Amino acid sequence: MNDAQKAFRDLLHTQRVWDAPLPRLDPASAPADPLTLFHTWFAEAVAAGQTEPHTMTLATVDPEGLPDVRTLMLHDADGCGWHFATHATSAKGRQLAARPYAALGFYWPAQGRQVRVRGPVTPASREESRADLRARSTGALASALTGSQSEVLPAYDDLVRASEAAWERARAEPDAEAETWTLYVVEPREVEFFQGDARRRHVRLRYRREGADWAHELLWP
């Protein structure tokens, strides 16, 4: 092992997890549906000072059947499912068009909590996608107007020029449309809530869709 690798490993092994007191999850008092518990946990993550609690990982599968993952923002969570948006022409948009199934992951270390969501993905209507973009910030609109997401960028200067033009347009035309911008909804088939425990007696509560109802069960950590 060289010195750089040893230094990295030593640093890695000194990192601690969950130094603060952690809340508890009582499965017996869990709500009947996962959305209610997700809303509660999200509010508690915000109250606990969790940085960017609305960020999540999105896992998809590429044309070769290999997993792909990235971090993006949650736009909503309601009776239809968990919402996010991207360009339909992006890598994840193309992957979802070919294999419309995904997994989401939330991690809130301030409370030692994770939430995992799995299910089929459906693109929202054009009107809903436009409304989603209009509801976002000027910066988000400028980003959506900037260029061809996931395509090869010849030089960073090309991004700078495209971004400056997009910001000018976004300020001048707050209702400008990005034709490929698409709102997606993950319809949950499984939702798992993980509550960490300092003694590693973690609670894993999984909800599974059974027709119109939800069944829930505990999993070994």
N, C-alpha and C positions, 0 to 999 in steps of 0.2 A: 504494500500500500504506500503510495507516494504521500508527501507532506500535505499537498493540497487536498487529497481525498481524506486523509486523517483529520485535517482541520475541519472539513465539512462534516464528517461523521461525528466528531466531538461536539461541534456546535449543534447539530441535529439532536443529539442525545441529551443536551442540557435544556431543551425546550420543555416547558411544562404545559399541562392541560388543565383547565377549569380550576384555577386557584381560588376563585370566589365561591361562596356557598351556592349550591344549586337548588332550584325548585324541584318539586316532586310531581309525578304523574300518577294519579290514582285511577287505574283502569276501571274500577267499579263505578266511578262517578263520571266517566267519559260520556260525552254527548252521543246521540244515536247516529249522527252523520259527521264525516270528517271536515266538512266546510266550516261548521260551527267551531270546532276545535282549532282549525287553522286560523280563523279570524281572531280567536282569543290569544293564541300563541303569538301571532304577528303583533297584536297590540302590546303584549307583554314584552316582546323583543324591543319594540320602539321605546317603551317606558324604561327598559333596562339600559338604554343607551347603545344598543347594538348598531354598529356602523353599517349603513346600507342594507337594512333588513329585506329590502325588496329585490336584491340581486339573487340570482339562482343559476344553477347549472342546467343546461339543456342537452340531453343525450339523444342522438339520432343514429341512423345506420346509413353508410354510404352504399353506392351501387355494388361494391364487392362484398357487402355484408359485414364490413368492419365498423366498429363503434367510432363515433365522433362526439366531441363534447366541447362546450364553450359556456361562458358566463354572460348572462344578459339580464334584463329587468322584467319583473312581473308588472303587467299592466292592469290586471284585475283578477279577482277570484270570486265567482258567483255560482249560481245554480247550474250554469252551463258548463263551467269548468275553470281551469287556470289559463289566463290569457297572456300572450306575448306577441310581439310584432317584429317583422324583418322584411327584407325584400324577397319576393318570390324567386328572384333570379340569383340569390345568394346561395352559398353551398348548402346551408341548412334548409333553405326553401326548396332547392332541387331535391335534396334527400327526402324531405317530407312529401314532396309530390310523388316520388317513387315508392316510398314506404311510409305511409301516414300513421306512424306510431312513435311515441316518444316517452322519455322519462325526465322528470324534473327533480332537482335536489336543492333544498334550502339548508344552510348551516348557520346557526346562531350561537356562536361560542360563548357569548355573554351569559347564556343560561344553559349551556351544554345540550342544546337541542338541534335535532335534524328533522326535516320532513321530506319524504320521498313520494312522488306522484307518478303513476304510470297509466297510459291509456292512449286511445286513438286520437289523432289530431285532425281537426277540420278547419279550413280557412273560412273566416267570416266573410260577410257580403262586402262588395265594393264600398257601399255606403258606410258600413261599420268601420272598415279600414280607413276611409277618409276621415271619419269623425275621430278615430284614434289619433291620427297624425295631427289634426287640427287642435286637439286637446293638449298636445305636448309643447315644450318650450321652443323658442326660436332656434336655439342650438340644435335641438333634436330634428327640427325641420331642415336646417342647413345640412346636417349630417345625412339625412335621407336624400337630399338633393345633390349630394357631392359627387358621387360616381358609381362605378359598377362594383358593388360589394363582393369581395372574395376573388375578384379577378386580379391578374398579375399587374403590379404597379411598376412601370418602367423606371421612374425616378421619384424621389420624395418631393421634388419641386413641382411635379405634376399634381400631386395631392394639394400642395399649398395653393396653387393657382385655382384649382377646382373648388377648394374649400372657400377661398375668398369670394369667388363668384357666387357660390351657393349661399353664403352669409348675406351678401348684398341682396340676392333675390328673396331670401327668407324674410328679411326686414321690410322689403318693398312689397312683397306679396305674401302676407301671413296665411292666406288660403291656397297657396300654391300646392299643386298635387305632385306626388311622386308616384307614377303610374304603377310601379311594381310593389309599392309598400302594402303589406298584407298583415292583417290581424289574424292570429291563429288561436285556437282554443283546444286545450288538452282536456278531453272528457275522461274523468278519473274512473279507472276500473279498480285500482288499488291505491291506497294512501297509507303510508306508514309514518308514525310519530315515534321518535327516538328521544328519550329523556336520559341524559347521562347521569351517572352516579359515581361519586368519588371512590367507592369501593368496587367499582366495575360491575355493580348489580344493575346494569342499565335496563330500563323499561322500553320494550319495543311493542307498540300497539299498532296492529295492521287492520285497516278496514278493507273489506272486499265487497264489490258490488254484486248483489244477488237480486236480479230483476230490478224492481223499483226500490228495493230496500238495501241496507248495508248490514253486513255481518262483521263483527270484529273479534280479534283473537290476539293473544300474546305470543311473541316469538322469543326463543332463546337468544340472548345477546352474543 
